[in-house]
Amino acid sequence: GEEPAATTVPLVFLRGDGSDFVLSYTATIAGEYDLSIQLGSVFGPPVQTQVMAGQISVMTSVIDAHDPFDANNLVEFTLWMKDAFANNKSVGGHNIQVEISPIPLGAEKPEKTVTDNFDGTYSISATITASGSYMIYLQGFRLDGSREGISMPFIVHPSAVSPVQTEMSGPGARGAVAGFEASFSIALRD
């Protein structure tokens, strides 16, 4: 994880009895911390502690698009899972759902693959055959069972024209007479 900036996290006194005390703190930045106590001008020896990222928050997670995207080619995204304080998660196994849908809804959804990289990131890929507007949806489930989700629009551009798919029509495509102009139409397809 990242080293937290030099941060002072306030301690809260919970209870004490003679020379024994219970204190608490709430850190929001994941990383290593030194806990130290100061009584007057005397500092106690620091104790190192590790603050780990909290439960996932889809709302602060990031979908990184590897665009531009062309039809009939693989579209790829990287999902960076984060907690509610935007700390990167460092392990996988999260309960998430990913969907890729065309806009407008109702058209055929592309098949997608979601791969857990076991480091807090997920690789998402799909082959989209038609150009147009699409939306990638991410939904996560919190420990309490509640859901949250985000979405990101993206564009798939027509792929390079394929001569195999190009259509020719009209009288000039069927034949011509020497010395006379012949015309025909072509329709480029990807």
Phi, psi and chi 1 to 4 in degrees:
 res  aa     phi    psi   chi1   chi2   chi3   chi4
   1 GLY       -  174.3      -      -      -      -
   2 GLU   -80.3  149.7  -65.6 -179.7   19.9      -
   3 GLU   -74.1  130.3  -72.7  -70.1  -41.6      -
   4 PRO   -69.2  150.4   21.2  -27.9      -      -
   5 ALA   -63.6  157.3      -      -      -      -
   6 ALA   -55.9  108.5      -      -      -      -
   7 THR  -129.2  137.0  -57.4      -      -      -
   8 THR  -101.7  121.9  -60.1      -      -      -
   9 VAL  -104.8  123.7  177.2      -      -      -
  10 PRO   -65.7  142.7    4.4   -3.6      -      -
  11 LEU   -97.2  146.3  -65.2  175.0      -      -
  12 VAL  -116.7  126.2  176.5      -      -      -
  13 PHE   -75.3  123.2  174.9   81.0      -      -
  14 LEU   -99.5  -47.5  -63.4  178.2      -      -
  15 ARG  -167.0  161.2   63.2 -175.7  173.7  -84.1
  16 GLY  -154.5  151.5      -      -      -      -
  17 ASP  -145.6  104.8 -177.4   17.2      -      -
  18 GLY    68.0 -109.1      -      -      -      -
  19 SER  -108.7    6.2   61.4      -      -      -
  20 ASP  -108.6  131.6  -66.9  -34.6      -      -
  21 PHE  -132.9  152.4  -59.0   93.5      -      -
  22 VAL  -119.1  124.2  176.5      -      -      -
  23 LEU  -123.2  160.5  -56.4  166.6      -      -
  24 SER  -138.8  162.1   72.0      -      -      -
  25 TYR  -148.0  158.1   65.0   94.3      -      -
  26 THR  -129.5  108.4  -57.7      -      -      -
  27 ALA   -97.7  141.9      -      -      -      -
  28 THR  -111.6   -7.9   57.9      -      -      -
  29 ILE  -109.2  121.3  -59.1  171.5      -      -
  30 ALA   -68.9  147.9      -      -      -      -
  31 GLY   146.1 -170.1      -      -      -      -
  32 GLU   -90.3  139.6  -71.5 -173.4    9.3      -
  33 TYR  -128.9  151.1  -74.9   79.3      -      -
  34 ASP  -104.2  122.1  -72.5  -28.1      -      -
  35 LEU   -93.4  127.5  -65.1  176.9      -      -
  36 SER  -142.1  150.5   60.5      -      -      -
  37 ILE  -116.4  137.7  -57.1  -63.5      -      -
  38 GLN  -121.6  124.0  177.9 -176.9   -1.1      -
  39 LEU  -116.7  108.4  -64.5  172.4      -      -
  40 GLY    67.0 -121.6      -      -      -      -
  41 SER  -103.6    7.8   61.6      -      -      -
  42 VAL  -103.5  128.5  178.7      -      -      -
  43 PHE  -101.3  137.5  -72.7   87.9      -      -
  44 GLY   -81.7  165.4      -      -      -      -
  45 PRO   -65.4  138.0   22.6  -29.5      -      -
  46 PRO   -70.5  147.4   23.2  -28.3      -      -
  47 VAL  -118.2  125.4  174.3      -      -      -
  48 GLN   -81.6  138.3  -83.8 -161.0  -18.1      -
  49 THR  -137.5  153.9 -171.5      -      -      -
  50 GLN  -109.9  126.8 -179.9   73.7   31.5      -
  51 VAL  -103.4  119.9  174.1      -      -      -
  52 MET   -93.9  158.0  -54.4  -61.9  -71.4      -
  53 ALA   -60.6  147.9      -      -      -      -
  54 GLY   -81.9 -165.5      -      -      -      -
  55 GLN   -62.9  153.5   74.6  174.3   -0.8      -
  56 ILE   -62.6  149.0   67.8  163.7      -      -
  57 SER  -131.3  111.0  171.6      -      -      -
  58 VAL   -60.8  -31.1  170.0      -      -      -
  59 MET   -64.4  -27.4  -57.9  -53.7  -74.1      -
  60 THR  -104.1   -5.5   57.2      -      -      -
  61 SER   -69.7  160.6  -63.7      -      -      -
  62 VAL  -124.1  132.1  175.0      -      -      -
  63 ILE  -103.7  118.8  -59.5  171.6      -      -
  64 ASP  -104.1  118.4 -177.8   21.4      -      -
  65 ALA   -89.6  131.8      -      -      -      -
  66 HIS   -94.4   62.3  -56.9  -94.4      -      -
  67 ASP   -96.2  171.3   54.1   -3.7      -      -
  68 PRO   -76.9  156.2   28.3  -32.2      -      -
  69 PHE  -108.9  137.5  -60.9  130.6      -      -
  70 ASP  -121.4  143.8  -66.0  -34.4      -      -
  71 ALA   -58.5  150.3      -      -      -      -
  72 ASN    67.0   14.5  -64.1  -44.6      -      -
  73 ASN  -124.5  161.2  -69.5  -52.7      -      -
  74 LEU   -69.3  129.9 -160.6   62.1      -      -
  75 VAL  -100.6  135.7  -62.2      -      -      -
  76 GLU  -131.7  143.2  -63.7  179.0  -68.2      -
  77 PHE  -135.1  154.2  -57.9   89.4      -      -
  78 THR  -119.2  130.2  -59.8      -      -      -
  79 LEU  -103.3  122.2  170.1   60.1      -      -
  80 TRP  -103.8  107.9  -60.3   82.4      -      -
  81 MET   -77.0  137.1  -63.2  -54.4  -62.5      -
  82 LYS  -134.9  164.9  -63.8 -178.8  178.6  -76.4
  83 ASP   -93.4 -175.7   71.3    4.7      -      -
  84 ALA   -63.7  -18.8      -      -      -      -
  85 PHE  -102.5   14.0  -56.9  101.6      -      -
  86 ALA    68.6   21.9      -      -      -      -
  87 ASN   -78.4  135.5  -65.8  -56.4      -      -
  88 ASN   -65.8  135.8  -70.9  -30.2      -      -
  89 LYS   -78.0  147.9  -63.3  -65.2  -73.4 -177.3
  90 SER  -117.0    4.9   58.7      -      -      -
  91 VAL  -132.7  163.1  -63.4      -      -      -
  92 GLY  -101.6 -155.7      -      -      -      -
  93 GLY    82.5   20.5      -      -      -      -
  94 HIS   -79.0  149.5  -56.1  103.2      -      -
  95 ASN   -86.3   88.1 -172.8    4.6      -      -
  96 ILE  -126.5  158.4   59.8  169.0      -      -
  97 GLN  -129.8  137.8  -67.3  177.4  -15.4      -
  98 VAL  -124.5  134.0  175.9      -      -      -
  99 GLU  -131.0  144.7  -68.7  -64.4  -30.9      -
 100 ILE  -120.6  123.2  -62.6  175.5      -      -
 101 SER  -130.9  143.4  -64.0      -      -      -
 102 PRO   -75.3  157.3   24.6  -28.7      -      -
 103 ILE  -113.8  123.2  -56.8  170.4      -      -
 104 PRO   -77.3  157.2   28.4  -33.1      -      -
 105 LEU   -62.0  153.6  -64.0  174.9      -      -
 106 GLY   110.7  -25.1      -      -      -      -
 107 ALA   -74.0  169.7      -      -      -      -
 108 GLU   -65.2  131.4 -177.0  177.8  -24.3      -
 109 LYS   -82.4  136.1  -73.5 -175.3 -179.7 -178.7
 110 PRO   -73.8  150.2   24.5  -30.3      -      -
 111 GLU   -71.9  138.6  -70.1  -67.2  -39.4      -
 112 LYS  -128.4  159.5   50.6  117.0  178.6   36.8
 113 THR  -123.4  131.0  -58.2      -      -      -
 114 VAL  -118.6  121.6  179.0      -      -      -
 115 THR  -115.7  123.4  -57.0      -      -      -
 116 ASP   -79.4  117.7 -174.2  -16.1      -      -
 117 ASN   -86.1    1.0  -61.3  -42.0      -      -
 118 PHE    59.6   22.3  -59.8  103.8      -      -
 119 ASP  -130.5   18.1   61.7   -1.3      -      -
 120 GLY    92.5   -1.3      -      -      -      -
 121 THR  -117.5  156.3   66.5      -      -      -
 122 TYR  -131.4  139.0  -67.5   78.2      -      -
 123 SER   -99.6  130.7  -61.8      -      -      -
 124 ILE  -122.5  131.5  -56.1  162.4      -      -
 125 SER  -143.6  155.2   61.8      -      -      -
 126 ALA  -159.4  151.7      -      -      -      -
 127 THR  -103.7  118.2  -61.0      -      -      -
 128 ILE  -108.5  122.6  -62.0  179.1      -      -
 129 THR   -88.7  -19.3   57.2      -      -      -
 130 ALA  -115.5  137.5      -      -      -      -
 131 SER   -72.5  158.7   59.1      -      -      -
 132 GLY   145.1 -168.8      -      -      -      -
 133 SER   -93.6  138.8  -63.3      -      -      -
 134 TYR  -136.4  167.2  -70.5   81.5      -      -
 135 MET  -135.8  134.2 -172.0   74.8   74.1      -
 136 ILE  -104.3  130.3 -177.3  166.5      -      -
 137 TYR  -113.8  137.5  -62.9   94.3      -      -
 138 LEU  -125.4  128.0  169.0   64.1      -      -
 139 GLN  -126.6  133.7 -173.9  174.4   64.6      -
 140 GLY  -123.5  161.3      -      -      -      -
 141 PHE  -120.1  128.4  -61.2   88.0      -      -
 142 ARG   -80.3  168.0  -63.9  179.0 -179.7 -158.3
 143 LEU   -60.9  -29.2  -64.8  176.6      -      -
 144 ASP   -82.7    2.7   65.7    3.7      -      -
 145 GLY    92.5  -11.0      -      -      -      -
 146 SER   -72.3  159.2   63.9      -      -      -
 147 ARG  -113.3  153.1  -61.4  179.3 -169.0 -173.6
 148 GLU  -147.1  153.2   61.6  179.6    5.0      -
 149 GLY  -150.7  158.1      -      -      -      -
 150 ILE  -134.2  163.7   59.4  172.3      -      -
 151 SER  -143.1  158.1   60.3      -      -      -
 152 MET  -143.6  125.1 -178.6 -177.4   84.0      -
 153 PRO   -78.5  153.2   27.7  -31.6      -      -
 154 PHE  -151.8  161.0   64.1   97.1      -      -
 155 ILE  -114.3  136.2  -57.7  -70.0      -      -
 156 VAL  -109.1  120.1  175.0      -      -      -
 157 HIS   -85.5  155.5  -57.8  -78.0      -      -
 158 PRO   -58.0  142.0  -20.8   30.9      -      -
 159 SER   -79.5  174.9   61.7      -      -      -
 160 ALA   -57.0  145.9      -      -      -      -
 161 VAL   -65.9  136.8  174.4      -      -      -
 162 SER  -104.7  119.1  168.7      -      -      -
 163 PRO   -60.0  -26.6   -9.2   14.0      -      -
 164 VAL   -66.5  -34.9  174.2      -      -      -
 165 GLN   -90.1   -8.7  -59.6  -64.9  -30.3      -
 166 THR   -68.7  136.0  -60.6      -      -      -
 167 GLU  -108.3  134.0  -61.7  172.6    8.1      -
 168 MET  -116.3  140.6  -72.4 -169.6  -96.4      -
 169 SER  -150.0  166.9   60.4      -      -      -
 170 GLY   108.1  167.9      -      -      -      -
 171 PRO   -62.1  -37.1   16.2  -24.0      -      -
 172 GLY   -67.9  -20.8      -      -      -      -
 173 ALA   -78.4  -20.1      -      -      -      -
 174 ARG   -95.7  -20.4  -68.1 -172.4  -65.6  -86.3
 175 GLY   163.7  172.5      -      -      -      -
 176 ALA  -153.4  165.7      -      -      -      -
 177 VAL  -114.8  133.1  175.5      -      -      -
 178 ALA   -54.6  132.2      -      -      -      -
 179 GLY    86.6   -6.5      -      -      -      -
 180 PHE  -115.0  142.1  -70.1   93.3      -      -
 181 GLU   -66.1  138.0 -177.2  178.9  -85.7      -
 182 ALA  -124.7  137.2      -      -      -      -
 183 SER  -123.5  152.8   64.2      -      -      -
 184 PHE  -153.1  165.5   62.3   93.7      -      -
 185 SER  -113.6  150.0  -60.3      -      -      -
 186 ILE  -126.8  144.5   62.1  168.4      -      -
 187 ALA  -119.3  112.0      -      -      -      -
 188 LEU   -76.7  134.1  -56.6  176.1      -      -
 189 ARG  -127.8  147.3  -57.0  -77.6 -173.8 -108.0
 190 ASP   -96.0      -   57.9    5.5      -      -
